[in-house]
Amino acid sequence: MKKLLAVLALGACAGVASAADVVGNPKAAPAKIEMCIGCHGIPGYKSAFPEVYQVPMIGGQSAKYIEAALHAYKKGDRKHPSMRGIAASLSDQDIADVAAYYSQQTAQNRK
């Protein structure tokens, strides 16, 4: 009985994809980036919440970097309240799709 339970548990774990297993699809991102473009799509944009700072352009940035940043916001390792709220609403697939989309933009979109 213990062996059967162990086999069932391993089988269940094998069917679960981790964030590292998710492949981003840039074509699935346009409906997902609406929250991003209001800040990250405006050259020279400065945010006033929670403090005034230059919002980075993320077009052309590495997909791995964008994914890591969004996961860090989602876990609370990065503290910006707006980004934390946005990242918390994203699935691992959403994060991968958004990262794939922005990584395919040219670096000139990033200033």
OpenMM code with the backbone's topology and positions (N, CA, C; nanometers):
from openmm import Vec3, app, unit

residues = "MET LYS LYS LEU LEU ALA VAL LEU ALA LEU GLY ALA CYS ALA GLY VAL ALA SER ALA ALA ASP VAL VAL GLY ASN PRO LYS ALA ALA PRO ALA LYS ILE GLU MET CYS ILE GLY CYS HIS GLY ILE PRO GLY TYR LYS SER ALA PHE PRO GLU VAL TYR GLN VAL PRO MET ILE GLY GLY GLN SER ALA LYS TYR ILE GLU ALA ALA LEU HIS ALA TYR LYS LYS GLY ASP ARG LYS HIS PRO SER MET ARG GLY ILE ALA ALA SER LEU SER ASP GLN ASP ILE ALA ASP VAL ALA ALA TYR TYR SER GLN GLN THR ALA GLN ASN ARG LYS".split()
positions = [
    Vec3(0.0820, -0.1186, 0.0000),
    Vec3(0.0000, 0.0000, 0.0000),
    Vec3(0.0873, 0.1263, 0.0000),
    Vec3(0.1963, 0.1240, 0.0793),
    Vec3(0.2858, 0.2396, 0.0843),
    Vec3(0.3509, 0.2638, -0.0511),
    Vec3(0.3860, 0.1543, -0.1203),
    Vec3(0.4471, 0.1686, -0.2527),
    Vec3(0.3481, 0.2306, -0.3505),
    Vec3(0.2243, 0.1877, -0.3439),
    Vec3(0.1222, 0.2405, -0.4329),
    Vec3(0.1029, 0.3908, -0.4090),
    Vec3(0.0976, 0.4319, -0.2846),
    Vec3(0.0828, 0.5732, -0.2528),
    Vec3(0.2028, 0.6546, -0.3011),
    Vec3(0.3216, 0.5975, -0.2853),
    Vec3(0.4424, 0.6663, -0.3311),
    Vec3(0.4410, 0.6827, -0.4832),
    Vec3(0.4004, 0.5795, -0.5542),
    Vec3(0.3930, 0.5852, -0.7001),
    Vec3(0.2893, 0.6873, -0.7442),
    Vec3(0.1735, 0.6889, -0.6783),
    Vec3(0.0696, 0.7857, -0.7119),
    Vec3(0.1169, 0.9286, -0.6849),
    Vec3(0.1862, 0.9489, -0.5747),
    Vec3(0.2368, 1.0822, -0.5407),
    Vec3(0.3398, 1.1285, -0.6435),
    Vec3(0.4291, 1.0396, -0.6838),
    Vec3(0.5289, 1.0757, -0.7852),
    Vec3(0.4626, 1.1063, -0.9182),
    Vec3(0.3639, 1.0291, -0.9529),
    Vec3(0.2922, 1.0526, -1.0783),
    Vec3(0.2212, 1.1857, -1.0785),
    Vec3(0.1627, 1.2225, -0.9665),
    Vec3(0.0941, 1.3513, -0.9564),
    Vec3(0.1931, 1.4666, -0.9689),
    Vec3(0.3080, 1.4519, -0.9074),
    Vec3(0.4103, 1.5570, -0.9146),
    Vec3(0.4655, 1.5706, -1.0556),
    Vec3(0.4768, 1.4615, -1.1265),
    Vec3(0.5325, 1.4653, -1.2612),
    Vec3(0.4411, 1.5405, -1.3568),
    Vec3(0.3111, 1.5427, -1.3281),
    Vec3(0.2162, 1.6105, -1.4155),
    Vec3(0.2084, 1.7606, -1.3926),
    Vec3(0.2707, 1.8105, -1.2891),
    Vec3(0.2653, 1.9527, -1.2567),
    Vec3(0.3848, 2.0233, -1.3194),
    Vec3(0.3582, 2.1252, -1.3986),
    Vec3(0.4665, 2.2008, -1.4619),
    Vec3(0.5160, 2.3085, -1.3666),
    Vec3(0.6458, 2.3266, -1.3626),
    Vec3(0.7016, 2.4348, -1.2815),
    Vec3(0.7144, 2.5586, -1.3703),
    Vec3(0.7409, 2.6722, -1.3073),
    Vec3(0.7566, 2.7964, -1.3834),
    Vec3(0.8671, 2.7827, -1.4875),
    Vec3(0.9702, 2.7036, -1.4568),
    Vec3(1.0813, 2.6854, -1.5501),
    Vec3(1.0388, 2.6066, -1.6744),
    Vec3(0.9302, 2.5293, -1.6641),
    Vec3(0.8834, 2.4476, -1.7754),
    Vec3(0.7900, 2.5238, -1.8701),
    Vec3(0.7457, 2.6414, -1.8305),
    Vec3(0.6504, 2.7189, -1.9092),
    Vec3(0.7245, 2.7912, -2.0212),
    Vec3(0.6717, 2.7810, -2.1419),
    Vec3(0.7323, 2.8464, -2.2581),
    Vec3(0.6465, 2.9663, -2.2954),
    Vec3(0.7104, 3.0823, -2.3047),
    Vec3(0.6382, 3.2049, -2.3376),
    Vec3(0.5981, 3.2118, -2.4831),
    Vec3(0.4806, 3.2677, -2.5067),
    Vec3(0.4289, 3.2857, -2.6416),
    Vec3(0.4022, 3.4353, -2.6621),
    Vec3(0.4888, 3.5052, -2.7360),
    Vec3(0.4706, 3.6491, -2.7537),
    Vec3(0.3390, 3.6851, -2.8221),
    Vec3(0.2846, 3.5947, -2.9018),
    Vec3(0.1581, 3.6227, -2.9708),
    Vec3(0.0391, 3.6196, -2.8755),
    Vec3(0.0555, 3.5572, -2.7589),
    Vec3(-0.0508, 3.5519, -2.6590),
    Vec3(-0.0462, 3.6715, -2.5647),
    Vec3(0.0552, 3.7550, -2.5765),
    Vec3(0.0778, 3.8631, -2.4808),
    Vec3(-0.0048, 3.9899, -2.5016),
    Vec3(-0.0423, 4.0290, -2.6228),
    Vec3(-0.1078, 4.1596, -2.6374),
    Vec3(-0.2242, 4.1852, -2.5410),
    Vec3(-0.3051, 4.0886, -2.5127),
    Vec3(-0.4151, 4.1087, -2.4186),
    Vec3(-0.3652, 4.1141, -2.2736),
    Vec3(-0.2429, 4.0706, -2.2509),
    Vec3(-0.1883, 4.0636, -2.1149),
    Vec3(-0.1023, 4.1839, -2.0783),
    Vec3(-0.0618, 4.2620, -2.1768),
    Vec3(0.0308, 4.3720, -2.1489),
    Vec3(-0.0388, 4.5051, -2.1259),
    Vec3(-0.1705, 4.5045, -2.1253),
    Vec3(-0.2433, 4.6305, -2.1068),
    Vec3(-0.2040, 4.7004, -1.9778),
    Vec3(-0.1734, 4.6247, -1.8750),
    Vec3(-0.1312, 4.6833, -1.7475),
    Vec3(0.0105, 4.7390, -1.7556),
    Vec3(0.0893, 4.6916, -1.8492),
    Vec3(0.2309, 4.7298, -1.8590),
    Vec3(0.2519, 4.8586, -1.9377),
    Vec3(0.1781, 4.8724, -2.0479),
    Vec3(0.2075, 4.9806, -2.1412),
    Vec3(0.1795, 5.1185, -2.0845),
    Vec3(0.0920, 5.1294, -1.9854),
    Vec3(0.0611, 5.2590, -1.9263),
    Vec3(0.1801, 5.3246, -1.8591),
    Vec3(0.2764, 5.2461, -1.8167),
    Vec3(0.3983, 5.3005, -1.7541),
    Vec3(0.5224, 5.2676, -1.8356),
    Vec3(0.5382, 5.1410, -1.8706),
    Vec3(0.6606, 5.0954, -1.9370),
    Vec3(0.6627, 5.1260, -2.0866),
    Vec3(0.5521, 5.1723, -2.1425),
    Vec3(0.5469, 5.2010, -2.2854),
    Vec3(0.5597, 5.3481, -2.3194),
    Vec3(0.5866, 5.4329, -2.2183),
    Vec3(0.5951, 5.5770, -2.2411),
    Vec3(0.7387, 5.6227, -2.2179),
    Vec3(0.8105, 5.6593, -2.3232),
    Vec3(0.9494, 5.7048, -2.3049),
    Vec3(0.9566, 5.8238, -2.2083),
    Vec3(1.0464, 5.8139, -2.1121),
    Vec3(1.0681, 5.9209, -2.0166),
    Vec3(0.9649, 5.9315, -1.9067),
    Vec3(0.8743, 5.8336, -1.8969),
    Vec3(0.7672, 5.8397, -1.7983),
    Vec3(0.8227, 5.8282, -1.6566),
    Vec3(0.7675, 5.9091, -1.5685),
    Vec3(0.8030, 5.9034, -1.4269),
    Vec3(0.6777, 5.8718, -1.3475),
    Vec3(0.6902, 5.7812, -1.2549),
    Vec3(0.5802, 5.7424, -1.1686),
    Vec3(0.5843, 5.8262, -1.0421),
    Vec3(0.4703, 5.8521, -0.9855),
    Vec3(0.4646, 5.9298, -0.8622),
    Vec3(0.4194, 5.8450, -0.7442),
    Vec3(0.4077, 5.7145, -0.7617),
    Vec3(0.3658, 5.6278, -0.6525),
    Vec3(0.4557, 5.5074, -0.6445),
    Vec3(0.5077, 5.4715, -0.5349),
    Vec3(0.4982, 5.5381, -0.4047),
    Vec3(0.5928, 5.6573, -0.3918),
    Vec3(0.6801, 5.6760, -0.4879),
    Vec3(0.7697, 5.7915, -0.4905),
    Vec3(0.7989, 5.8231, -0.6368),
    Vec3(0.8520, 5.9383, -0.6648),
    Vec3(0.8827, 5.9755, -0.8035),
    Vec3(1.0108, 5.9045, -0.8474),
    Vec3(1.0029, 5.8341, -0.9573),
    Vec3(1.1193, 5.7672, -1.0137),
    Vec3(1.0956, 5.7422, -1.1618),
    Vec3(1.2027, 5.7259, -1.2350),
    Vec3(1.1984, 5.6977, -1.3786),
    Vec3(1.1549, 5.5527, -1.3996),
    Vec3(1.0499, 5.5322, -1.4754),
    Vec3(1.0020, 5.3969, -1.5053),
    Vec3(1.0875, 5.3405, -1.6181),
    Vec3(1.1451, 5.2222, -1.5995),
    Vec3(1.2312, 5.1661, -1.7050),
    Vec3(1.1511, 5.1175, -1.8258),
    Vec3(1.2080, 5.1365, -1.9419),
    Vec3(1.1532, 5.0774, -2.0633),
    Vec3(1.2007, 4.9319, -2.0644),
    Vec3(1.1117, 4.8398, -2.0907),
    Vec3(1.1497, 4.6983, -2.0820),
    Vec3(1.1580, 4.6303, -2.2184),
    Vec3(1.1258, 4.7017, -2.3249),
    Vec3(1.1381, 4.6455, -2.4587),
    Vec3(1.2830, 4.6109, -2.4895),
    Vec3(1.3074, 4.4886, -2.5332),
    Vec3(1.4423, 4.4439, -2.5656),
    Vec3(1.5170, 4.3845, -2.4480),
    Vec3(1.4563, 4.3897, -2.3312),
    Vec3(1.5185, 4.3301, -2.2132),
    Vec3(1.5119, 4.1766, -2.2236),
    Vec3(1.6002, 4.1082, -2.1592),
    Vec3(1.6030, 3.9624, -2.1599),
    Vec3(1.4742, 3.9045, -2.1003),
    Vec3(1.4197, 3.8033, -2.1671),
    Vec3(1.2989, 3.7373, -2.1164),
    Vec3(1.3239, 3.6783, -1.9775),
    Vec3(1.4410, 3.6197, -1.9571),
    Vec3(1.4725, 3.5603, -1.8265),
    Vec3(1.4734, 3.6672, -1.7175),
    Vec3(1.5275, 3.7847, -1.7490),
    Vec3(1.5301, 3.8938, -1.6522),
    Vec3(1.3876, 3.9391, -1.6174),
    Vec3(1.3045, 3.9580, -1.7199),
    Vec3(1.1667, 4.0028, -1.6971),
    Vec3(1.0903, 3.8992, -1.6153),
    Vec3(1.1052, 3.7722, -1.6513),
    Vec3(1.0382, 3.6665, -1.5750),
    Vec3(1.0840, 3.6667, -1.4303),
    Vec3(1.2151, 3.6754, -1.4082),
    Vec3(1.2685, 3.6744, -1.2713),
    Vec3(1.2162, 3.7937, -1.1925),
    Vec3(1.2114, 3.9101, -1.2566),
    Vec3(1.1622, 4.0299, -1.1876),
    Vec3(1.0150, 4.0146, -1.1506),
    Vec3(0.9330, 3.9669, -1.2441),
    Vec3(0.7902, 3.9511, -1.2158),
    Vec3(0.7653, 3.8470, -1.1074),
    Vec3(0.8410, 3.7378, -1.1104),
    Vec3(0.8263, 3.6368, -1.0046),
    Vec3(0.8708, 3.6929, -0.8698),
    Vec3(0.9746, 3.7771, -0.8695),
    Vec3(1.0206, 3.8383, -0.7444),
    Vec3(0.9154, 3.9344, -0.6893),
    Vec3(0.8494, 4.0114, -0.7767),
    Vec3(0.7402, 4.0969, -0.7310),
    Vec3(0.6255, 4.0119, -0.6765),
    Vec3(0.5940, 3.9049, -0.7467),
    Vec3(0.4828, 3.8177, -0.7066),
    Vec3(0.5077, 3.7558, -0.5691),
    Vec3(0.6320, 3.7162, -0.5429),
    Vec3(0.6672, 3.6559, -0.4130),
    Vec3(0.6865, 3.7600, -0.3033),
    Vec3(0.7004, 3.8862, -0.3412),
    Vec3(0.7238, 3.9902, -0.2424),
    Vec3(0.8702, 4.0203, -0.2192),
    Vec3(0.9597, 3.9584, -0.2974),
    Vec3(1.1033, 3.9860, -0.2848),
    Vec3(1.1371, 4.1258, -0.3363),
    Vec3(1.0605, 4.1749, -0.4332),
    Vec3(1.0696, 4.3136, -0.4783),
    Vec3(0.9457, 4.3835, -0.4227),
    Vec3(0.9622, 4.5061, -0.3786),
    Vec3(0.8600, 4.5675, -0.2952),
    Vec3(0.7692, 4.6717, -0.3593),
    Vec3(0.7867, 4.7104, -0.4842),
    Vec3(0.7030, 4.8153, -0.5415),
    Vec3(0.5556, 4.7732, -0.5368),
    Vec3(0.4683, 4.8504, -0.4691),
    Vec3(0.3294, 4.8074, -0.4493),
    Vec3(0.2507, 4.7859, -0.5782),
    Vec3(0.2656, 4.8741, -0.6757),
    Vec3(0.1906, 4.8571, -0.8012),
    Vec3(0.2362, 4.7329, -0.8758),
    Vec3(0.3674, 4.7160, -0.8876),
    Vec3(0.4207, 4.5990, -0.9573),
    Vec3(0.3866, 4.4708, -0.8829),
    Vec3(0.3879, 4.4769, -0.7531),
    Vec3(0.3547, 4.3584, -0.6736),
    Vec3(0.2100, 4.3161, -0.6986),
    Vec3(0.1188, 4.4136, -0.7023),
    Vec3(-0.0213, 4.3830, -0.7292),
    Vec3(-0.0436, 4.3274, -0.8687),
    Vec3(0.0245, 4.3856, -0.9658),
    Vec3(0.0115, 4.3383, -1.1037),
    Vec3(0.0679, 4.1973, -1.1173),
    Vec3(0.1879, 4.1760, -1.0652),
    Vec3(0.2510, 4.0437, -1.0765),
    Vec3(0.1688, 3.9368, -1.0054),
    Vec3(0.1071, 3.9721, -0.8940),
    Vec3(0.0260, 3.8755, -0.8198),
    Vec3(-0.0938, 3.8274, -0.9019),
    Vec3(-0.1381, 3.9100, -0.9966),
    Vec3(-0.2537, 3.8724, -1.0783),
    Vec3(-0.2156, 3.7863, -1.1984),
    Vec3(-0.0864, 3.7674, -1.2219),
    Vec3(-0.0391, 3.6939, -1.3392),
    Vec3(-0.0081, 3.5476, -1.3074),
    Vec3(-0.0465, 3.4599, -1.3974),
    Vec3(-0.0076, 3.3188, -1.3861),
    Vec3(0.1352, 3.3040, -1.4371),
    Vec3(0.1941, 3.1882, -1.4154),
    Vec3(0.3282, 3.1620, -1.4693),
    Vec3(0.3278, 3.1733, -1.6214),
    Vec3(0.2196, 3.1278, -1.6853),
    Vec3(0.2094, 3.1373, -1.8313),
    Vec3(0.2003, 3.2833, -1.8745),
    Vec3(0.1217, 3.3641, -1.8023),
    Vec3(0.1115, 3.5065, -1.8337),
    Vec3(0.2493, 3.5729, -1.8270),
    Vec3(0.3227, 3.5442, -1.7204),
    Vec3(0.4557, 3.6019, -1.7011),
    Vec3(0.5479, 3.5626, -1.8162),
    Vec3(0.5455, 3.4360, -1.8539),
    Vec3(0.6302, 3.3892, -1.9648),
    Vec3(0.5912, 3.4563, -2.0959),
    Vec3(0.4620, 3.4729, -2.1196),
    Vec3(0.4151, 3.5361, -2.2436),
    Vec3(0.4564, 3.6835, -2.2491),
    Vec3(0.4378, 3.7553, -2.1395),
    Vec3(0.4753, 3.8974, -2.1337),
    Vec3(0.6261, 3.9124, -2.1530),
    Vec3(0.7031, 3.8275, -2.0881),
    Vec3(0.8492, 3.8330, -2.1004),
    Vec3(0.8923, 3.8043, -2.2442),
    Vec3(0.8307, 3.7054, -2.3071),
    Vec3(0.8637, 3.6729, -2.4464),
    Vec3(0.8302, 3.7901, -2.5380),
    Vec3(0.7178, 3.8531, -2.5154),
    Vec3(0.6756, 3.9674, -2.5966),
    Vec3(0.7760, 4.0819, -2.5866),
    Vec3(0.8066, 4.1235, -2.4647),
    Vec3(0.8969, 4.2380, -2.4486),
    Vec3(1.0399, 4.2061, -2.4902),
    Vec3(1.0829, 4.0831, -2.4753),
    Vec3(1.2197, 4.0482, -2.5144),
    Vec3(1.2397, 4.0549, -2.6651),
    Vec3(1.1324, 4.0424, -2.7417),
    Vec3(1.1423, 4.0465, -2.8875),
    Vec3(1.1400, 4.1882, -2.9436),
    Vec3(1.1113, 4.2864, -2.8582),
    Vec3(1.1165, 4.4245, -2.9046),
    Vec3(1.2608, 4.4663, -2.9195),
    Vec3(1.2833, 4.5718, -2.9946),
    Vec3(1.4212, 4.6199, -3.0118),
    Vec3(1.4682, 4.6926, -2.8877),
    Vec3(1.5957, 4.6908, -2.8658),
    Vec3(1.6550, 4.7560, -2.7495),
    Vec3(1.6332, 4.9069, -2.7526),
    Vec3(1.6082, 4.9665, -2.8695),
    Vec3(1.5856, 5.1104, -2.8741),
    Vec3(1.4551, 5.1477, -2.8038),
    Vec3(1.3653, 5.0502, -2.7827),
    Vec3(1.2430, 5.0756, -2.7063),
    Vec3(1.2719, 5.0877, -2.5580),
    Vec3(1.3926, 5.0511, -2.5176),
    Vec3(1.4311, 5.0536, -2.3758),
    Vec3(1.5249, 5.1715, -2.3534),
    Vec3(1.4855, 5.2631, -2.2684),
    Vec3(1.5704, 5.3794, -2.2400),
    Vec3(1.5773, 5.4025, -2.0925),
] * unit.nanometer
topology = app.Topology()
chain = topology.addChain("A")
for resn in residues:
    res = topology.addResidue(resn, chain)
    for name in ("N", "CA", "C"):
        topology.addAtom(name, app.Element.getBySymbol(name[0]), res)
